[in-house]
Amino acid sequence: MDTSSPTVFVNAELLPMYVGRKVRAVVQVTQSDGEIKTGKSTDERQLIIKGLPQVPPMTHVEVIGIAESEQSIHAETWTNFGNTFDTQSYNQVCQLANGDFKGLFL
């Protein structure tokens, strides 16, 4: 397993700390405009995802890519998590991965 460039678990609140770095986030797609998607992060805030193919609205998607700004990610890879996903648990993982247990995730 390659650990030379780990991806950080983020929600919209944590994204500004990692601009320019590779991140991992789950969003619920709320709007689609070509390759630019608007979605709701697991902390209920809005994120813009660039480079995603067509995804049906209300679908949860895990996106791995580069944090381009404090509110946008350019997707390199993505995984469809479907319409039912436990956003609260994922949000707690984001908090743990950026808090006391950071060493376990990087």
Chimera marker file (.cmm) of the C-alpha trace (Angstrom):
<marker_set name="trace">
<marker id="1" x="0.000" y="0.000" z="0.000" r="1" g="1" b="0" radius="0.5"/>
<marker id="2" x="1.371" y="3.398" z="-1.009" r="1" g="1" b="0" radius="0.5"/>
<marker id="3" x="1.290" y="5.816" z="1.927" r="1" g="1" b="0" radius="0.5"/>
<marker id="4" x="3.493" y="8.515" z="0.379" r="1" g="1" b="0" radius="0.5"/>
<marker id="5" x="0.544" y="10.773" z="-0.486" r="1" g="1" b="0" radius="0.5"/>
<marker id="6" x="-2.375" y="10.124" z="1.875" r="1" g="1" b="0" radius="0.5"/>
<marker id="7" x="-5.789" y="11.634" z="1.293" r="1" g="1" b="0" radius="0.5"/>
<marker id="8" x="-7.275" y="13.565" z="4.178" r="1" g="1" b="0" radius="0.5"/>
<marker id="9" x="-10.884" y="12.943" z="5.273" r="1" g="1" b="0" radius="0.5"/>
<marker id="10" x="-12.683" y="16.296" z="5.097" r="1" g="1" b="0" radius="0.5"/>
<marker id="11" x="-16.076" y="17.917" z="5.293" r="1" g="1" b="0" radius="0.5"/>
<marker id="12" x="-16.788" y="21.479" z="4.154" r="1" g="1" b="0" radius="0.5"/>
<marker id="13" x="-15.681" y="22.955" z="7.479" r="1" g="1" b="0" radius="0.5"/>
<marker id="14" x="-12.260" y="21.268" z="7.274" r="1" g="1" b="0" radius="0.5"/>
<marker id="15" x="-11.644" y="21.767" z="3.530" r="1" g="1" b="0" radius="0.5"/>
<marker id="16" x="-10.030" y="25.258" z="3.853" r="1" g="1" b="0" radius="0.5"/>
<marker id="17" x="-7.164" y="23.706" z="5.861" r="1" g="1" b="0" radius="0.5"/>
<marker id="18" x="-6.176" y="21.559" z="2.879" r="1" g="1" b="0" radius="0.5"/>
<marker id="19" x="-6.375" y="23.801" z="-0.220" r="1" g="1" b="0" radius="0.5"/>
<marker id="20" x="-3.903" y="22.470" z="-2.783" r="1" g="1" b="0" radius="0.5"/>
<marker id="21" x="-3.778" y="18.995" z="-1.222" r="1" g="1" b="0" radius="0.5"/>
<marker id="22" x="-5.453" y="15.694" z="-1.988" r="1" g="1" b="0" radius="0.5"/>
<marker id="23" x="-8.643" y="15.207" z="0.020" r="1" g="1" b="0" radius="0.5"/>
<marker id="24" x="-11.512" y="12.750" z="0.392" r="1" g="1" b="0" radius="0.5"/>
<marker id="25" x="-15.094" y="13.933" z="0.978" r="1" g="1" b="0" radius="0.5"/>
<marker id="26" x="-18.634" y="12.627" z="0.729" r="1" g="1" b="0" radius="0.5"/>
<marker id="27" x="-21.266" y="14.910" z="-0.774" r="1" g="1" b="0" radius="0.5"/>
<marker id="28" x="-24.922" y="14.525" z="-1.628" r="1" g="1" b="0" radius="0.5"/>
<marker id="29" x="-25.353" y="15.888" z="-5.148" r="1" g="1" b="0" radius="0.5"/>
<marker id="30" x="-28.006" y="18.615" z="-5.163" r="1" g="1" b="0" radius="0.5"/>
<marker id="31" x="-27.438" y="20.278" z="-8.534" r="1" g="1" b="0" radius="0.5"/>
<marker id="32" x="-25.657" y="19.409" z="-11.765" r="1" g="1" b="0" radius="0.5"/>
<marker id="33" x="-24.373" y="21.821" z="-14.382" r="1" g="1" b="0" radius="0.5"/>
<marker id="34" x="-22.296" y="19.757" z="-16.797" r="1" g="1" b="0" radius="0.5"/>
<marker id="35" x="-19.067" y="18.710" z="-15.112" r="1" g="1" b="0" radius="0.5"/>
<marker id="36" x="-19.663" y="21.028" z="-12.148" r="1" g="1" b="0" radius="0.5"/>
<marker id="37" x="-21.806" y="19.617" z="-9.355" r="1" g="1" b="0" radius="0.5"/>
<marker id="38" x="-23.087" y="21.326" z="-6.252" r="1" g="1" b="0" radius="0.5"/>
<marker id="39" x="-23.465" y="19.126" z="-3.243" r="1" g="1" b="0" radius="0.5"/>
<marker id="40" x="-24.168" y="19.064" z="0.453" r="1" g="1" b="0" radius="0.5"/>
<marker id="41" x="-21.248" y="17.978" z="2.594" r="1" g="1" b="0" radius="0.5"/>
<marker id="42" x="-21.716" y="15.676" z="5.580" r="1" g="1" b="0" radius="0.5"/>
<marker id="43" x="-21.725" y="18.765" z="7.823" r="1" g="1" b="0" radius="0.5"/>
<marker id="44" x="-24.688" y="20.221" z="5.867" r="1" g="1" b="0" radius="0.5"/>
<marker id="45" x="-22.589" y="22.869" z="4.073" r="1" g="1" b="0" radius="0.5"/>
<marker id="46" x="-22.331" y="23.392" z="0.318" r="1" g="1" b="0" radius="0.5"/>
<marker id="47" x="-19.371" y="22.202" z="-1.749" r="1" g="1" b="0" radius="0.5"/>
<marker id="48" x="-18.647" y="22.474" z="-5.456" r="1" g="1" b="0" radius="0.5"/>
<marker id="49" x="-17.225" y="19.403" z="-7.154" r="1" g="1" b="0" radius="0.5"/>
<marker id="50" x="-15.585" y="19.758" z="-10.554" r="1" g="1" b="0" radius="0.5"/>
<marker id="51" x="-14.854" y="16.918" z="-12.952" r="1" g="1" b="0" radius="0.5"/>
<marker id="52" x="-17.603" y="14.522" z="-11.895" r="1" g="1" b="0" radius="0.5"/>
<marker id="53" x="-19.519" y="12.665" z="-14.613" r="1" g="1" b="0" radius="0.5"/>
<marker id="54" x="-23.315" y="12.740" z="-14.650" r="1" g="1" b="0" radius="0.5"/>
<marker id="55" x="-24.643" y="11.724" z="-11.241" r="1" g="1" b="0" radius="0.5"/>
<marker id="56" x="-28.346" y="11.678" z="-10.346" r="1" g="1" b="0" radius="0.5"/>
<marker id="57" x="-29.471" y="14.301" z="-7.810" r="1" g="1" b="0" radius="0.5"/>
<marker id="58" x="-29.664" y="13.209" z="-4.165" r="1" g="1" b="0" radius="0.5"/>
<marker id="59" x="-26.965" y="10.574" z="-4.713" r="1" g="1" b="0" radius="0.5"/>
<marker id="60" x="-24.126" y="10.402" z="-2.172" r="1" g="1" b="0" radius="0.5"/>
<marker id="61" x="-20.694" y="10.308" z="-3.765" r="1" g="1" b="0" radius="0.5"/>
<marker id="62" x="-17.257" y="9.937" z="-2.251" r="1" g="1" b="0" radius="0.5"/>
<marker id="63" x="-14.850" y="12.194" z="-4.098" r="1" g="1" b="0" radius="0.5"/>
<marker id="64" x="-11.069" y="11.985" z="-4.008" r="1" g="1" b="0" radius="0.5"/>
<marker id="65" x="-9.294" y="14.922" z="-5.570" r="1" g="1" b="0" radius="0.5"/>
<marker id="66" x="-7.485" y="18.199" z="-5.059" r="1" g="1" b="0" radius="0.5"/>
<marker id="67" x="-8.991" y="20.929" z="-2.888" r="1" g="1" b="0" radius="0.5"/>
<marker id="68" x="-8.980" y="23.857" z="-5.322" r="1" g="1" b="0" radius="0.5"/>
<marker id="69" x="-10.443" y="26.433" z="-2.941" r="1" g="1" b="0" radius="0.5"/>
<marker id="70" x="-12.186" y="26.663" z="0.401" r="1" g="1" b="0" radius="0.5"/>
<marker id="71" x="-15.408" y="25.384" z="-1.203" r="1" g="1" b="0" radius="0.5"/>
<marker id="72" x="-14.373" y="23.300" z="-4.217" r="1" g="1" b="0" radius="0.5"/>
<marker id="73" x="-12.702" y="20.008" z="-5.048" r="1" g="1" b="0" radius="0.5"/>
<marker id="74" x="-11.480" y="18.872" z="-8.471" r="1" g="1" b="0" radius="0.5"/>
<marker id="75" x="-12.378" y="15.172" z="-8.558" r="1" g="1" b="0" radius="0.5"/>
<marker id="76" x="-9.808" y="12.623" z="-9.674" r="1" g="1" b="0" radius="0.5"/>
<marker id="77" x="-11.817" y="9.551" z="-8.665" r="1" g="1" b="0" radius="0.5"/>
<marker id="78" x="-15.258" y="9.020" z="-7.241" r="1" g="1" b="0" radius="0.5"/>
<marker id="79" x="-17.435" y="6.270" z="-5.819" r="1" g="1" b="0" radius="0.5"/>
<marker id="80" x="-21.222" y="6.209" z="-5.887" r="1" g="1" b="0" radius="0.5"/>
<marker id="81" x="-22.532" y="5.523" z="-2.357" r="1" g="1" b="0" radius="0.5"/>
<marker id="82" x="-26.185" y="5.545" z="-3.415" r="1" g="1" b="0" radius="0.5"/>
<marker id="83" x="-29.151" y="7.339" z="-1.924" r="1" g="1" b="0" radius="0.5"/>
<marker id="84" x="-28.835" y="6.117" z="1.646" r="1" g="1" b="0" radius="0.5"/>
<marker id="85" x="-25.637" y="6.935" z="3.504" r="1" g="1" b="0" radius="0.5"/>
<marker id="86" x="-24.948" y="7.698" z="7.176" r="1" g="1" b="0" radius="0.5"/>
<marker id="87" x="-23.611" y="11.237" z="6.872" r="1" g="1" b="0" radius="0.5"/>
<marker id="88" x="-23.413" y="11.749" z="10.652" r="1" g="1" b="0" radius="0.5"/>
<marker id="89" x="-21.015" y="8.829" z="11.107" r="1" g="1" b="0" radius="0.5"/>
<marker id="90" x="-18.849" y="9.989" z="8.197" r="1" g="1" b="0" radius="0.5"/>
<marker id="91" x="-18.794" y="13.497" z="9.653" r="1" g="1" b="0" radius="0.5"/>
<marker id="92" x="-17.566" y="12.050" z="12.960" r="1" g="1" b="0" radius="0.5"/>
<marker id="93" x="-14.809" y="10.190" z="11.081" r="1" g="1" b="0" radius="0.5"/>
<marker id="94" x="-13.735" y="13.523" z="9.545" r="1" g="1" b="0" radius="0.5"/>
<marker id="95" x="-13.527" y="15.069" z="13.015" r="1" g="1" b="0" radius="0.5"/>
<marker id="96" x="-11.524" y="12.144" z="14.428" r="1" g="1" b="0" radius="0.5"/>
<marker id="97" x="-9.200" y="12.050" z="11.397" r="1" g="1" b="0" radius="0.5"/>
<marker id="98" x="-8.355" y="15.711" z="11.909" r="1" g="1" b="0" radius="0.5"/>
<marker id="99" x="-8.235" y="15.663" z="15.719" r="1" g="1" b="0" radius="0.5"/>
<marker id="100" x="-6.811" y="13.457" z="18.427" r="1" g="1" b="0" radius="0.5"/>
<marker id="101" x="-6.620" y="10.397" z="16.169" r="1" g="1" b="0" radius="0.5"/>
<marker id="102" x="-5.002" y="12.079" z="13.155" r="1" g="1" b="0" radius="0.5"/>
<marker id="103" x="-2.014" y="9.721" z="13.316" r="1" g="1" b="0" radius="0.5"/>
<marker id="104" x="-4.232" y="6.733" z="12.606" r="1" g="1" b="0" radius="0.5"/>
<marker id="105" x="-5.504" y="8.240" z="9.354" r="1" g="1" b="0" radius="0.5"/>
<marker id="106" x="-2.316" y="9.665" z="7.785" r="1" g="1" b="0" radius="0.5"/>
<link id1="1" id2="2" r="1" g="1" b="0" radius="0.2"/>
<link id1="2" id2="3" r="1" g="1" b="0" radius="0.2"/>
<link id1="3" id2="4" r="1" g="1" b="0" radius="0.2"/>
<link id1="4" id2="5" r="1" g="1" b="0" radius="0.2"/>
<link id1="5" id2="6" r="1" g="1" b="0" radius="0.2"/>
<link id1="6" id2="7" r="1" g="1" b="0" radius="0.2"/>
<link id1="7" id2="8" r="1" g="1" b="0" radius="0.2"/>
<link id1="8" id2="9" r="1" g="1" b="0" radius="0.2"/>
<link id1="9" id2="10" r="1" g="1" b="0" radius="0.2"/>
<link id1="10" id2="11" r="1" g="1" b="0" radius="0.2"/>
<link id1="11" id2="12" r="1" g="1" b="0" radius="0.2"/>
<link id1="12" id2="13" r="1" g="1" b="0" radius="0.2"/>
<link id1="13" id2="14" r="1" g="1" b="0" radius="0.2"/>
<link id1="14" id2="15" r="1" g="1" b="0" radius="0.2"/>
<link id1="15" id2="16" r="1" g="1" b="0" radius="0.2"/>
<link id1="16" id2="17" r="1" g="1" b="0" radius="0.2"/>
<link id1="17" id2="18" r="1" g="1" b="0" radius="0.2"/>
<link id1="18" id2="19" r="1" g="1" b="0" radius="0.2"/>
<link id1="19" id2="20" r="1" g="1" b="0" radius="0.2"/>
<link id1="20" id2="21" r="1" g="1" b="0" radius="0.2"/>
<link id1="21" id2="22" r="1" g="1" b="0" radius="0.2"/>
<link id1="22" id2="23" r="1" g="1" b="0" radius="0.2"/>
<link id1="23" id2="24" r="1" g="1" b="0" radius="0.2"/>
<link id1="24" id2="25" r="1" g="1" b="0" radius="0.2"/>
<link id1="25" id2="26" r="1" g="1" b="0" radius="0.2"/>
<link id1="26" id2="27" r="1" g="1" b="0" radius="0.2"/>
<link id1="27" id2="28" r="1" g="1" b="0" radius="0.2"/>
<link id1="28" id2="29" r="1" g="1" b="0" radius="0.2"/>
<link id1="29" id2="30" r="1" g="1" b="0" radius="0.2"/>
<link id1="30" id2="31" r="1" g="1" b="0" radius="0.2"/>
<link id1="31" id2="32" r="1" g="1" b="0" radius="0.2"/>
<link id1="32" id2="33" r="1" g="1" b="0" radius="0.2"/>
<link id1="33" id2="34" r="1" g="1" b="0" radius="0.2"/>
<link id1="34" id2="35" r="1" g="1" b="0" radius="0.2"/>
<link id1="35" id2="36" r="1" g="1" b="0" radius="0.2"/>
<link id1="36" id2="37" r="1" g="1" b="0" radius="0.2"/>
<link id1="37" id2="38" r="1" g="1" b="0" radius="0.2"/>
<link id1="38" id2="39" r="1" g="1" b="0" radius="0.2"/>
<link id1="39" id2="40" r="1" g="1" b="0" radius="0.2"/>
<link id1="40" id2="41" r="1" g="1" b="0" radius="0.2"/>
<link id1="41" id2="42" r="1" g="1" b="0" radius="0.2"/>
<link id1="42" id2="43" r="1" g="1" b="0" radius="0.2"/>
<link id1="43" id2="44" r="1" g="1" b="0" radius="0.2"/>
<link id1="44" id2="45" r="1" g="1" b="0" radius="0.2"/>
<link id1="45" id2="46" r="1" g="1" b="0" radius="0.2"/>
<link id1="46" id2="47" r="1" g="1" b="0" radius="0.2"/>
<link id1="47" id2="48" r="1" g="1" b="0" radius="0.2"/>
<link id1="48" id2="49" r="1" g="1" b="0" radius="0.2"/>
<link id1="49" id2="50" r="1" g="1" b="0" radius="0.2"/>
<link id1="50" id2="51" r="1" g="1" b="0" radius="0.2"/>
<link id1="51" id2="52" r="1" g="1" b="0" radius="0.2"/>
<link id1="52" id2="53" r="1" g="1" b="0" radius="0.2"/>
<link id1="53" id2="54" r="1" g="1" b="0" radius="0.2"/>
<link id1="54" id2="55" r="1" g="1" b="0" radius="0.2"/>
<link id1="55" id2="56" r="1" g="1" b="0" radius="0.2"/>
<link id1="56" id2="57" r="1" g="1" b="0" radius="0.2"/>
<link id1="57" id2="58" r="1" g="1" b="0" radius="0.2"/>
<link id1="58" id2="59" r="1" g="1" b="0" radius="0.2"/>
<link id1="59" id2="60" r="1" g="1" b="0" radius="0.2"/>
<link id1="60" id2="61" r="1" g="1" b="0" radius="0.2"/>
<link id1="61" id2="62" r="1" g="1" b="0" radius="0.2"/>
<link id1="62" id2="63" r="1" g="1" b="0" radius="0.2"/>
<link id1="63" id2="64" r="1" g="1" b="0" radius="0.2"/>
<link id1="64" id2="65" r="1" g="1" b="0" radius="0.2"/>
<link id1="65" id2="66" r="1" g="1" b="0" radius="0.2"/>
<link id1="66" id2="67" r="1" g="1" b="0" radius="0.2"/>
<link id1="67" id2="68" r="1" g="1" b="0" radius="0.2"/>
<link id1="68" id2="69" r="1" g="1" b="0" radius="0.2"/>
<link id1="69" id2="70" r="1" g="1" b="0" radius="0.2"/>
<link id1="70" id2="71" r="1" g="1" b="0" radius="0.2"/>
<link id1="71" id2="72" r="1" g="1" b="0" radius="0.2"/>
<link id1="72" id2="73" r="1" g="1" b="0" radius="0.2"/>
<link id1="73" id2="74" r="1" g="1" b="0" radius="0.2"/>
<link id1="74" id2="75" r="1" g="1" b="0" radius="0.2"/>
<link id1="75" id2="76" r="1" g="1" b="0" radius="0.2"/>
<link id1="76" id2="77" r="1" g="1" b="0" radius="0.2"/>
<link id1="77" id2="78" r="1" g="1" b="0" radius="0.2"/>
<link id1="78" id2="79" r="1" g="1" b="0" radius="0.2"/>
<link id1="79" id2="80" r="1" g="1" b="0" radius="0.2"/>
<link id1="80" id2="81" r="1" g="1" b="0" radius="0.2"/>
<link id1="81" id2="82" r="1" g="1" b="0" radius="0.2"/>
<link id1="82" id2="83" r="1" g="1" b="0" radius="0.2"/>
<link id1="83" id2="84" r="1" g="1" b="0" radius="0.2"/>
<link id1="84" id2="85" r="1" g="1" b="0" radius="0.2"/>
<link id1="85" id2="86" r="1" g="1" b="0" radius="0.2"/>
<link id1="86" id2="87" r="1" g="1" b="0" radius="0.2"/>
<link id1="87" id2="88" r="1" g="1" b="0" radius="0.2"/>
<link id1="88" id2="89" r="1" g="1" b="0" radius="0.2"/>
<link id1="89" id2="90" r="1" g="1" b="0" radius="0.2"/>
<link id1="90" id2="91" r="1" g="1" b="0" radius="0.2"/>
<link id1="91" id2="92" r="1" g="1" b="0" radius="0.2"/>
<link id1="92" id2="93" r="1" g="1" b="0" radius="0.2"/>
<link id1="93" id2="94" r="1" g="1" b="0" radius="0.2"/>
<link id1="94" id2="95" r="1" g="1" b="0" radius="0.2"/>
<link id1="95" id2="96" r="1" g="1" b="0" radius="0.2"/>
<link id1="96" id2="97" r="1" g="1" b="0" radius="0.2"/>
<link id1="97" id2="98" r="1" g="1" b="0" radius="0.2"/>
<link id1="98" id2="99" r="1" g="1" b="0" radius="0.2"/>
<link id1="99" id2="100" r="1" g="1" b="0" radius="0.2"/>
<link id1="100" id2="101" r="1" g="1" b="0" radius="0.2"/>
<link id1="101" id2="102" r="1" g="1" b="0" radius="0.2"/>
<link id1="102" id2="103" r="1" g="1" b="0" radius="0.2"/>
<link id1="103" id2="104" r="1" g="1" b="0" radius="0.2"/>
<link id1="104" id2="105" r="1" g="1" b="0" radius="0.2"/>
<link id1="105" id2="106" r="1" g="1" b="0" radius="0.2"/>
</marker_set>
